[in-house]
Amino acid sequence: MSKIDKMSWYARFAKATSRFCGRPPVFSVAVGVIVLWIITGPVFHFSDTWQLVINTGTTIITFLMVFLIQNTQNRDTEAIQIKLDELIRAHQGAHNALLDLEELDDVQLEAFREKYQSLARLARNELSKGNLDTDTPEP
């Protein structure tokens, strides 16, 4: 099995869990647990233990879900970045210097941002004159 085909047990677990937990029935179960907890309030006289049960349970679940969601989000972001890099690379006339921008420091990113803001201002200026803004403004 190649490295590309192989996914760590944690990545598989995080992906499966995030897909499962993102479904409407799971949300409904969570709402049901909270409603059940609220209904049992008078039975347990709104005791400290009654409050501790929901606080502890939600804290543990939230703590664990943060790591699973972050793992899934990181993987998805990486995949999107690679796809965007491929589109830039494959497009005739695109600037290959824009590949892997997420790895640049803030000063380098700011320089690129200023360049593209300038191009946007020029394009809006052309639009206000009734011209098209679909050309490539560089020589």
N, C-alpha and C positions, 0 to 999 in steps of 0.2 A: 504494500500500500504506500503510495507516495505521500510526501509531507503535505501536499495540497489537499489530498483526500482525507487525511487524518485530522480529526478534531479531538482536542483533549476532553476527558470526561467532564471537566468543569464547564467547558464551553457548550458541550451537548446538554448538560444539566441546566445551565443558565438559559439557553435558548428554549428548551422544552418548558421550563418553569415560567419564563416570561410569556410564552405563547399561551400556556394554560391559564395563568393568572390574569391575562388581559381579556379573557372571554366574559361575556355578560353573565353567564350562570355563576361564575366565581364571584363576581361583584355582588350578585344577588345573595349568595351565601354569606358574604361579609356583612351586607346590610342586615340579613336575617339574624346573624350573631349579635349585632349591635341592638337590634329590636328586642331580641330575647333577653339580652343583658338589661335593657331598660325596663322591660316588663318584670324581671325578677328583682328590681330595686326595692319595691315595697315588701316583697317576701323576706328579703334579707335586711330590711330596715335601713337601706342605703348605707350599709356598714363600710368600714375601712377595707375589709377583706373584699367586699363586693366591688369596690372601686379599684382595688389593687389587681384583681383578676383581669379586668379589661385593660388597665394601664400596662400591666406587664405583658399581656398577650399582644397588644397592638405595638408596643415598643419592640418586642422581639421580632415580630413579623416585619415591621418597618425596617429595622436594622438589617435583617437578612436580605430583604428585597432591594435595598439600596445597592448592595454589591452585585446582585443578579442583574438588575436593570443597568447598572453602569457597565458591566461586562458586555451585555447585549448592545448597548448604545455604542461603546467603543468599537465593537466588531462591525456594526452597521456603518458607522462613520468611516472606518478604514475602507470598507467596500465601496462606499460612495466616492471617497477620495480617489481610489484606484480607477473607478469608472470615469470620473471626470478627467483624470490624468490621461486616460486612454483617448477620450474624445478630443482633448487638446492636442495630443500627439498625432492623432490620425487626421486632423483637420488641416487642409492646405492653408498656409498663411497664418496659422495660430502661433502664438509665441510659446515655444517650449520652455522658456524661462519661468512660465507660470506653473509648470509642473511642480508638485511637491511644495507649494506655498506654505502649507501648514507647518513646515519645518523651519521656516525663516524666523528671525527675531523681529521684534516690534518695529525697529527702525527700518528694516528692509521691507516689511509689510506696509508701513506707512508710505514709503516711496512708491510702491506699486499702486496703493490706494490713491495717492495724489495724482499719479499719471492718469488713472482711469477716471477720476473725477474731472480732470481737465478735458479728457476726451468726451465725457458726458456733457459738459458745459458747451463744448463746440457743437455737439450733435443737437442739443436743444436750441442753440443759436441758429443752426441751419433750419431746424423745424420752424422756428418763428418767422423765418424768411420764406417759408413755403417749400423749402427743399427737402429732399429725403435725407434720412440719417442712417442709411443702410450700407454706406460705402466703407472702405477701409481708409481711415484718415492718414495712415502713415505712408510714406513714399515707397 
